[in-house]
Amino acid sequence: MVKLLKYAAVIPARNEEKYIVKTLSALKNQTVPPNQIIVVDDGSKDRTGEIASEYADVVIGLPDRGYNAVGSPEISNVINQGLKHVDSDVRCVLICGADNILPKKFSEIILGRIESNPRLVVASGVAHGEPYSERSPRGSRIVDARFWRQVNGLQYPVGWGWEDWLYLKAQQLGYESRCFPDVVTYPQRPILARMSAEKAKLWGKAMYALGYGWEYALGRCVLTSVDNPKAGLNMLIGWLSHEYVDRLDIADWVNQMQKKQFFARVWSILKRHGRK
């Protein structure tokens, strides 16, 4: 039964006193609530840590680095501090944004799908108002802890591209990752309709770390430029300015996978054209 599937929730939070109560309340009120809630207070200057202590089993207080590191590799280390406190007997780990409200059956549905499919090891819903890709879990996601412990000791790599690394690593090893559009979460902050130029530059660095070849990198930049030329240019600059960006262990595999997909699409187009 799903209710016997133990899981821990890890929530990184910095200056989230306006939002974290609703997020933690929604977690507590899940039809299958977490067996363990861990909040990593990332140097907050407000009451985030104090509020979290009323709901969480563990609150980890990190020193203030002086700035918000969202979008940078430093966030992977923040989450890793929480992962170190996950009980050894939990089956899954939920990584949840501090402003994200999960629907009441979020965990029940996602855990049920993981339990019924032994190959599914990374899964998420879709944040309200955001696009999604079926094989690319985003936002609040649930991960099979057994798989994660085997591939990297229940830790993210600390580097660019850390968030995508997990589901791509799963695919590399023959497992499945899924984003389920019928499970909708509700971020309390408004979702920006357009990618900022600064965020696009960070994405460019992450694309390089993940092994994106020039064809895919250029294609992503061009598509981004259609809506936001400055963001598209900055994404390309980020990909090109990789002097201090280490490639992840999946980079060669990602590069080869993308080439196969590219040539498969070209061949498919040529065959359709030939039949006309």
C-alpha positions as CSV (number, residue, x, y, z in Angstrom):
1,M,0.0,0.0,0.0
2,V,1.1,3.6,-0.7
3,K,0.7,4.6,2.9
4,L,3.5,2.2,3.9
5,L,5.9,3.9,1.5
6,K,8.0,6.1,3.7
7,Y,9.4,9.4,2.5
8,A,11.2,12.5,3.7
9,A,10.6,16.1,2.5
10,V,13.6,18.5,2.2
11,I,12.8,22.2,1.7
12,P,15.5,24.8,1.1
13,A,14.4,28.2,2.3
14,R,15.8,31.7,2.4
15,N,13.7,34.6,3.7
16,E,10.5,32.8,3.1
17,E,8.4,33.9,6.2
18,K,5.6,35.1,3.8
19,Y,5.2,31.8,2.1
20,I,6.6,28.9,4.1
21,V,3.6,28.5,6.5
22,K,1.2,27.6,3.6
23,T,3.9,25.3,2.0
24,L,4.5,23.4,5.3
25,S,0.8,23.2,6.1
26,A,0.1,21.7,2.7
27,L,2.8,19.1,3.4
28,K,1.4,18.2,6.8
29,N,-2.1,17.9,5.3
30,Q,-1.1,15.5,2.5
31,T,-3.3,12.3,2.3
32,V,0.1,10.6,2.7
33,P,2.1,13.0,4.8
34,P,5.9,12.8,5.0
35,N,7.5,10.7,7.7
36,Q,10.2,13.4,8.1
37,I,10.2,17.1,7.2
38,I,13.6,18.8,6.9
39,V,14.0,22.6,6.3
40,V,17.3,24.1,5.4
41,D,17.3,27.7,6.5
42,D,19.7,29.3,4.1
43,G,20.9,32.2,6.1
44,S,17.5,33.9,6.4
45,K,17.3,37.4,8.0
46,D,13.6,37.0,8.7
47,R,11.5,34.5,10.8
48,T,11.9,31.6,8.3
49,G,13.8,29.3,10.7
50,E,11.5,30.1,13.7
51,I,8.4,29.4,11.7
52,A,9.8,26.2,10.2
53,S,10.6,24.9,13.7
54,E,6.9,24.8,14.4
55,Y,6.3,22.3,11.5
56,A,9.6,20.5,10.7
57,D,11.3,17.6,12.4
58,V,14.7,19.1,11.6
59,V,15.7,22.7,10.9
60,I,19.2,23.3,9.7
61,G,20.5,26.9,10.0
62,L,23.2,27.9,7.5
63,P,25.2,31.1,7.8
64,D,24.2,34.1,5.7
65,R,26.4,34.3,2.5
66,G,25.2,37.8,1.9
67,Y,23.2,37.2,-1.2
68,N,20.5,34.9,-2.7
69,A,22.1,32.1,-4.6
70,V,19.0,30.9,-6.5
71,G,20.0,29.6,-9.9
72,S,23.6,28.9,-8.9
73,P,25.4,25.7,-7.9
74,E,25.4,26.8,-4.3
75,I,21.7,25.8,-4.0
76,S,22.7,22.2,-4.6
77,N,24.9,22.3,-1.5
78,V,22.1,23.9,0.5
79,I,19.8,20.9,-0.4
80,N,22.6,18.5,0.3
81,Q,22.9,19.7,3.9
82,G,19.2,18.7,4.3
83,L,19.7,15.3,2.5
84,K,22.4,14.4,5.1
85,H,19.7,14.3,7.7
86,V,17.3,12.0,5.8
87,D,16.6,8.8,7.7
88,S,18.2,5.7,6.3
89,D,15.0,3.7,6.0
90,V,12.9,6.1,3.9
91,R,12.0,4.9,0.4
92,C,11.7,8.3,-1.3
93,V,12.7,11.9,-0.9
94,L,10.6,14.9,-1.9
95,I,12.5,18.1,-2.8
96,C,10.0,20.9,-2.4
97,G,10.2,24.7,-3.0
98,A,9.6,26.8,0.1
99,D,6.8,28.7,-1.7
100,N,5.2,25.8,-3.5
101,I,1.8,24.6,-2.3
102,L,1.2,20.9,-3.1
103,P,-2.3,19.6,-3.8
104,K,-3.6,17.3,-1.1
105,K,-3.0,14.1,-3.0
106,F,0.3,15.1,-4.6
107,S,2.4,12.6,-2.6
108,E,-0.2,9.9,-2.8
109,I,-0.4,10.1,-6.5
110,I,3.4,10.4,-7.3
111,L,4.4,7.8,-4.7
112,G,1.7,5.4,-6.1
113,R,3.1,5.8,-9.6
114,I,6.7,5.2,-8.4
115,E,5.6,2.2,-6.4
116,S,3.7,0.6,-9.3
117,N,6.6,1.2,-11.8
118,P,10.0,-0.1,-10.6
119,R,11.8,1.8,-13.4
120,L,10.3,5.2,-12.4
121,V,12.8,6.9,-10.0
122,V,12.3,10.7,-10.5
123,A,8.8,12.2,-10.9
124,S,7.1,15.5,-10.5
125,G,3.9,17.4,-11.2
126,V,3.6,20.7,-13.1
127,A,3.7,24.1,-11.5
128,H,0.6,26.0,-12.4
129,G,1.2,28.3,-15.4
130,E,4.5,26.7,-16.5
131,P,5.1,24.6,-19.6
132,Y,6.4,21.0,-19.1
133,S,8.3,18.3,-20.8
134,E,7.2,14.8,-20.2
135,R,10.6,13.3,-19.3
136,S,12.0,16.3,-17.5
137,P,10.7,16.6,-13.9
138,R,10.8,20.1,-12.6
139,G,10.0,22.0,-9.4
140,S,8.9,19.9,-6.5
141,R,9.9,16.3,-7.3
142,I,10.0,12.9,-5.6
143,V,13.0,10.7,-6.0
144,D,13.5,7.0,-5.2
145,A,16.1,7.2,-2.4
146,R,17.5,3.8,-3.2
147,F,18.4,4.8,-6.7
148,W,19.8,8.2,-5.5
149,R,22.0,6.5,-2.8
150,Q,23.4,4.1,-5.4
151,V,24.4,6.8,-8.0
152,N,25.7,9.6,-5.7
153,G,25.1,8.8,-2.0
154,L,21.9,10.8,-1.8
155,Q,23.6,14.0,-2.8
156,Y,23.5,16.4,-5.7
157,P,26.7,17.2,-7.5
158,V,27.8,20.7,-6.5
159,G,28.1,22.4,-9.9
160,W,26.2,23.9,-12.8
161,G,23.4,21.7,-14.1
162,W,22.9,19.9,-10.8
163,E,19.1,19.9,-11.0
164,D,18.8,18.3,-14.4
165,W,21.7,15.9,-13.6
166,L,19.4,13.7,-11.5
167,Y,16.8,12.8,-14.0
168,L,19.3,12.6,-16.9
169,K,21.4,10.3,-14.8
170,A,18.4,8.1,-14.3
171,Q,17.8,8.0,-18.1
172,Q,21.5,7.2,-18.7
173,L,21.2,4.2,-16.5
174,G,18.0,2.9,-18.1
175,Y,15.5,4.2,-15.5
176,E,12.5,6.5,-16.2
177,S,11.8,10.1,-15.2
178,R,8.4,11.7,-15.6
179,C,6.6,15.0,-15.3
180,F,2.9,14.4,-14.8
181,P,0.7,17.2,-16.2
182,D,-2.4,15.9,-14.2
183,V,-0.7,16.8,-10.9
184,V,-0.6,20.6,-10.6
185,T,1.3,22.4,-7.9
186,Y,0.8,26.1,-7.0
187,P,3.8,28.4,-6.5
188,Q,2.9,31.4,-4.3
189,R,5.2,33.7,-6.2
190,P,4.0,34.8,-9.7
191,I,5.7,32.9,-12.5
192,L,7.6,35.3,-14.8
193,A,6.3,35.1,-18.3
194,R,9.7,35.7,-19.8
195,M,13.1,34.4,-18.8
196,S,15.4,37.2,-17.4
197,A,18.7,37.8,-19.2
198,E,20.7,36.9,-16.1
199,K,18.8,33.6,-15.6
200,A,19.4,32.8,-19.3
201,K,23.1,33.2,-18.8
202,L,23.0,30.8,-15.8
203,W,21.1,28.3,-18.0
204,G,23.8,28.6,-20.6
205,K,26.4,27.6,-18.1
206,A,24.3,24.6,-17.0
207,M,23.8,23.5,-20.6
208,Y,27.6,23.4,-21.0
209,A,28.1,21.4,-17.7
210,L,25.4,18.9,-18.8
211,G,27.2,18.3,-22.1
212,Y,25.0,20.2,-24.6
213,G,26.7,20.2,-28.0
214,W,26.9,23.3,-30.1
215,E,23.9,22.2,-32.2
216,Y,21.5,21.9,-29.3
217,A,23.0,24.9,-27.4
218,L,22.6,27.1,-30.5
219,G,19.1,25.7,-31.1
220,R,18.0,26.5,-27.5
221,C,19.4,30.0,-27.8
222,V,17.7,30.7,-31.1
223,L,14.3,29.5,-29.7
224,T,14.8,31.6,-26.6
225,S,15.6,34.6,-28.8
226,V,12.3,34.4,-30.6
227,D,10.6,35.6,-27.5
228,N,13.4,37.4,-25.8
229,P,16.5,38.3,-27.9
230,K,18.5,39.5,-25.0
231,A,17.9,36.3,-23.0
232,G,18.8,34.2,-26.1
233,L,22.1,36.1,-26.5
234,N,22.9,35.8,-22.8
235,M,22.2,32.1,-22.9
236,L,24.8,31.7,-25.7
237,I,27.3,33.8,-23.7
238,G,26.7,31.6,-20.7
239,W,27.4,28.5,-22.8
240,L,30.5,30.0,-24.3
241,S,31.9,31.4,-21.1
242,H,32.7,28.1,-19.5
243,E,36.3,28.6,-18.3
244,Y,35.3,27.8,-14.7
245,V,32.4,25.3,-15.5
246,D,33.2,21.7,-14.9
247,R,31.3,19.2,-17.0
248,L,29.3,16.6,-15.1
249,D,29.8,12.8,-15.3
250,I,26.8,12.5,-17.7
251,A,28.1,15.1,-20.2
252,D,29.5,12.7,-22.8
253,W,26.3,10.6,-22.7
254,V,24.1,13.7,-23.1
255,N,26.1,14.9,-26.0
256,Q,25.8,11.5,-27.8
257,M,22.1,11.2,-27.0
258,Q,21.4,14.6,-28.5
259,K,23.3,13.8,-31.6
260,K,21.3,10.6,-32.1
261,Q,18.1,12.5,-31.5
262,F,19.2,15.2,-34.0
263,F,20.0,12.8,-36.8
264,A,16.9,10.7,-36.0
265,R,14.7,13.8,-36.5
266,V,16.5,14.8,-39.7
267,W,16.0,11.3,-41.1
268,S,12.3,11.4,-40.1
269,I,11.9,14.7,-41.9
270,L,13.7,13.4,-45.0
271,K,11.5,10.3,-45.1
272,R,8.3,12.3,-44.8
273,H,9.5,14.6,-47.5
274,G,10.4,11.7,-49.8
275,R,6.9,10.2,-49.5
276,K,5.2,13.5,-50.8
